Amino acid sequence: MTEQVESVVGSDPGAETGIERNASLWADAWRDLRRRPIAILSFVVILLVSSMAAVPGLWTRADPRDCDIRLSKVKPNAAHIFGTNELGCDYYAMTIHGARASIIVALFATALVVLVGGLVGMTAGFYGRWVDSLLSRVTDIFFALPFLLGALVFLSMLRTQSVWTVVLAFAALGWPTLARIVRASVLATKNMDYVQAARSLGASDRRLLLRHILPNAAAPAIVVATIALGGYVAAEATLSYLGIGLQPPTISWGIMIAQGEGWVTSGYPHLLLFPAAFLSVTVLAFILLGDALRDALDPKLR
């Protein structure tokens, strides 16, 4: 009997209309993105930086930890296109390898934020009543914690900092924003005609959430997650610059900026400019791609 009900729900015209509308939304968004040079350029930049993080050997064969003190603070030249740092390490190799820590932190922190925030938002929005009230109050409590200050306090209490402790700090403080956005999307979707039709035919809560509501809540979540990726790259660099995030011998753009800052006035600006430029371009690419996704997925903004 359950299988028959599920079969009827699956063939429900209202349900199919919702799926077709969702498919049309993504198809229209894809066509819109392909006509946006900024979106294409941002995607290419993100793809290039991701390849640096995943396979740095594609970009350089130099070992960033193979240093020669005799080459200390060499300025950019044919042998070392980004020069060397105070220990004689190839700065181009360090900059390429520095992408890995930032991208790993951003990816895993965003994944946890989407998982936790998505579950909390969907549960609160779908079930409502006391469930919504309880989860919303918990979300408000975490929202009251300043992001960077909270991360500073959390990481300062730990004896050692690593990629995974930074990821945990970001995820613990970053999920409330996405939870609120997903909750709002679920509230706007759960009373749609096709959802009510599926419910009247006996569809389970799980089917309603996964088949009918989640596809519509996914669009704003993807936009927020894309922009959050850039934010976490910048946040990791900020904490590493302050000495609370990643620590040497880990190579990251934030650590390189902190170490290179003191040499700018001594005539070695390349020690600051190269990692800062890579960091800024990467963060900007994520933000611009997120803005383009928002415009493409919202018909009112086209």
RAFENNOR-V774031 format. One record per run of one state. SS is the DSSP state (@ for helix, = for strand, . for the rest). FROM is the first residue (numbers start at 0). TO is the last residue. If there is no record, write none. Layout:
# RAFENNOR-V774031
ss:SS from:FROM to:TO
ss:SS from:FROM to:TO
This chain:
# RAFENNOR-V774031
ss:. from:0 to:0
ss:@ from:1 to:9
ss:. from:10 to:11
ss:@ from:12 to:33
ss:. from:34 to:35
ss:@ from:36 to:53
ss:. from:54 to:54
ss:@ from:55 to:57
ss:. from:58 to:67
ss:@ from:68 to:70
ss:. from:71 to:82
ss:= from:83 to:83
ss:. from:84 to:88
ss:= from:89 to:89
ss:@ from:90 to:126
ss:. from:127 to:127
ss:@ from:128 to:142
ss:. from:143 to:145
ss:@ from:146 to:155
ss:. from:156 to:161
ss:@ from:162 to:188
ss:. from:189 to:191
ss:@ from:192 to:199
ss:. from:200 to:203
ss:@ from:204 to:240
ss:. from:241 to:251
ss:@ from:252 to:260
ss:. from:261 to:268
ss:@ from:269 to:296
ss:. from:297 to:297
ss:@ from:298 to:300
ss:. from:301 to:301
